[in-house]
Amino acid sequence: MLRELTHFFRHAPATLRLKRTLPQAELYDHVCGAGDDAGLAAWRAQLVGDLAGDILEVGAGTGLMFRHYGAAARVTALEPDAAFAALAAPRAAAATAVHIDIIAGTAEALPGPSRSRDGAVVGLVLCSVADPAAALAELARVLRPGAPLRLVEHVRSPRLVAGTLMRATNPLWRALNGQGCNMHRDPLPAIRDAGFTIDRTEPFQIFAPGIPAFPMRAIWARAAG
């Protein structure tokens, strides 16, 4: 925990200065881009590179996942914030190996009929949606039986002291990040409760300028049936 706190206090002043000068979407793009450079991009590639068919990406943000899809995927990228979607659009155009459509929408009300998607991707989203259970229920609805669900999320620490501290300081973190991001959630029980089978989880951490070194999980799951 000492390493994580040292990292946070070392980089927090510079990030707060950026927050005063950059719009929220540009700040997100900057710090998540730094996370990608520090190793997150490799996890994105592992999660989505093998997906095929009609894929729904929920909460596409600024499009940092786009370049990792393979040619067998056709991606509908859902993003509720127009400023984020505007930054994602050039990345969609640059991902020439895959067709990507960016549309507006929320995780709690996904587009399309039931059992219409061949796979879904959720990247750093369940930390900030208002109702994770509703979002996962919608994913369970739109996915075909047995279809893959791939997620990468930061999670509450499983260590007692660190996890308690994250829960206690979450209101301060929400005020600082300005995006509704929570640092004390654990998505795994909610994923199982929504009917998904979790096939594989990989814990990791990213020590990148601008973002706290939260515990993270790459998650491979599949819809019921």
Buried (B, 14 or more C-beta within 10 A) or exposed (E): EEEBEEBBEEBEEEBEEBBEEBEBBBBBBBBBBBBBEBBBBEBBBBBBEBBBEBBBBBBBBBBBBBBBBEEBBBBBBBBBBEBBBEBBBEBBEEBEEBEBEBEEBBBBEBBEEEBBBBBBBBBBBBBBBEEBBBBBBBBBBBBBEEBBBBBBBBBBBEEEEBBEBBBEEBEEBBEBBEEEBBBBBBBBEBBEEBBBBBEEBEEEBBBBBBBBBBBBBBBBBBBEE
